[in-house]
């Protein structure tokens, strides 16, 4: 093991950093566009096209079930992409995830419906949804790490929040395309063929995303960690390097649990506010599809704008205070949220969704830097991805399904509000027991879960990425 202190990698030039941020942002926007497009279509037309003959609400439940299947594949994507991302690099895996997601989405646009091929239609739809989930499970960790490991440590929360804006940007793009089509097409035309257009557009977007993503360099922090791992392997007495997953579970299992708990309120609230709301506003309140889509469209634009603000604030006051504010705010907003929607006013609907997404942004913005700072470099892709994506199975995957089932059972929004509030409590507990991470140095490849919130340059007890015994090290020791 090297004992000499090494200077941390120099921050990239501003122009280079902006290109890296752009590459991550464009890629995540396209991937989230693909993923959210399916969710919106599941709420609007898939119940009729792939699950005909059912009660409308039951058909919606079935279409949301295929929506949830995509979440089930995300942990597998996190494991596979995390493993190879920690071994081969962030950039290669990000290119692969973009190709998989775009290809599956384009194929959905060509898929025959139940009327054409019977029960094979929902089966094929489910398979393509699994591919989408697998790809997205590997996308998120690589995208935020590419920026976090390149960026200026003092503004890491701000720069790392930009890939997070890919979610509202993708939601904005997907909802905007759907809103435009529902505005210019009759319901019959949209249901017959118009719904395919947004899925087929994914092919064009993927080409643009690949052109930008292939132009960036690999993370310098990862390159340094890889070189050190190769040096250790070259040493005659070096122990065999363990799989990144093994090291994550050995050294960072508490961090994985914190990340999973932190995701509960963030994930559940987001899909209730943006996906389930399309069902609630149209079936319970009697608003049109166009009205509901327009509210989500405008609110997503505000969501996009506030995420960098919350990320910058986390650089000043810490990741935990901003995250805790968002979790508490979402929980407290749920009853006013549904009360405003129940008025049937577009203005109130817009206010409800916008405030909900602003509060959600306070969790989502610092999440990228927060999770990146929890894990050592040679297991960071695996650790961040596992913590983020395994929670999605219990949080985001069933959220629209549970909310729709509660609405069908009780014909009231109260159980749904309590469901989100319960998730907020879990997140408050998880983030409340976590350590602040904003001073951690990502250039320290031996950083482990044993370290607290020491500023860069301080002495800390760490566990190295190869799973060696924890030793006191300087924060720049590599």
PEPE-V752521 format. One record per backbone hydrogen bond with DSSP energy under -1.0 kcal/mol. NH is the residue of the N-H (numbers start at 1). CO is the residue of the C=O. Records with the same first field share a line. If there is no record, write none. Layout:
NH: CO / CO
This chain:
6: 476
17: 13
18: 14
19: 15
20: 16
21: 17
22: 18
23: 19
24: 20
25: 21
26: 22
27: 23
28: 24
29: 25
30: 26
31: 27
32: 28
33: 29
34: 30
35: 31
36: 32
37: 33
38: 34
39: 35
40: 36
41: 37
42: 38
43: 39
44: 40
45: 41
46: 41
48: 45
49: 45
50: 46
59: 55
60: 56
61: 57
62: 58
63: 59
64: 60
65: 61
66: 62
67: 63
68: 64
69: 65
72: 68
73: 69
77: 73
78: 74
79: 75
80: 76
81: 77
82: 78
83: 79
84: 80
85: 81
86: 82
88: 84
94: 90
95: 91
96: 92
97: 93
98: 94
99: 95
100: 96
101: 97
102: 98
103: 99
104: 100
105: 101
106: 102
107: 103
108: 104
109: 105
111: 108
114: 49
116: 113
117: 113
118: 114
120: 117
121: 118
123: 119
124: 120
125: 121
126: 122
127: 123
128: 124
129: 125
130: 126
131: 127
132: 128
133: 129
134: 130
135: 131
136: 132
137: 133
139: 135
140: 136
142: 138
143: 139
144: 140
145: 141
146: 142
147: 143
148: 144
149: 145
151: 147
155: 152
156: 153
159: 155
160: 156
162: 159
165: 161
166: 163
167: 164
169: 165
170: 166
171: 167
172: 168
173: 169
174: 170
175: 171
176: 172
177: 173
178: 174
179: 175
180: 176
181: 177
182: 178
183: 179
184: 180
185: 181
190: 186
191: 187
192: 188
193: 189
194: 189
195: 190
196: 193
200: 196
201: 197
203: 200
205: 201
206: 202
207: 203
208: 204
209: 205
210: 206
211: 207
212: 208
213: 209
214: 210
215: 212
216: 213
223: 219
224: 220
225: 221
226: 222
227: 223
228: 224
229: 225
230: 226
231: 227
232: 228
233: 229
234: 230
238: 235
247: 243
248: 244
249: 245
250: 246
251: 247
252: 248
256: 252
257: 253
258: 254
259: 255
260: 256
261: 257
262: 258
263: 259
267: 263
268: 264
269: 265
270: 266
271: 267
272: 268
273: 269
274: 270
275: 271
276: 271
278: 275
279: 276
280: 276
281: 277
283: 279
284: 280
285: 280
287: 281
292: 288
293: 289
294: 290
295: 291
296: 292
297: 293
298: 294
299: 295
300: 296
301: 297
302: 298
303: 299
304: 300
305: 301
306: 302
307: 303
310: 306
311: 307
312: 308
313: 309
314: 310
317: 313
318: 314
322: 318
323: 319
324: 320
325: 321
326: 322
327: 323
328: 324
329: 325
330: 326
331: 327
332: 328
333: 329
337: 333
338: 334
339: 335
340: 336
341: 337
342: 338
344: 341
349: 345
350: 346
351: 347
352: 348
353: 349
354: 350
355: 351
356: 352
357: 353
358: 354
359: 355
360: 356
361: 357
363: 360
364: 360
365: 361
370: 366
371: 367
372: 368
373: 369
379: 376
380: 377
383: 379
384: 380
385: 381
386: 382
387: 383
388: 384
389: 385
390: 386
395: 391
397: 392
402: 398
403: 399
404: 400
405: 401
406: 402
407: 403
408: 404
409: 405
410: 406
411: 407
417: 413
418: 414
419: 415
420: 416
421: 417
422: 418
423: 419
424: 420
425: 421
426: 422
427: 423
428: 424
429: 425
430: 426
431: 427
432: 428
433: 429
440: 437
444: 441
445: 443
447: 444
451: 448
458: 455
460: 473
462: 471
467: 464
471: 462
473: 460
477: 474
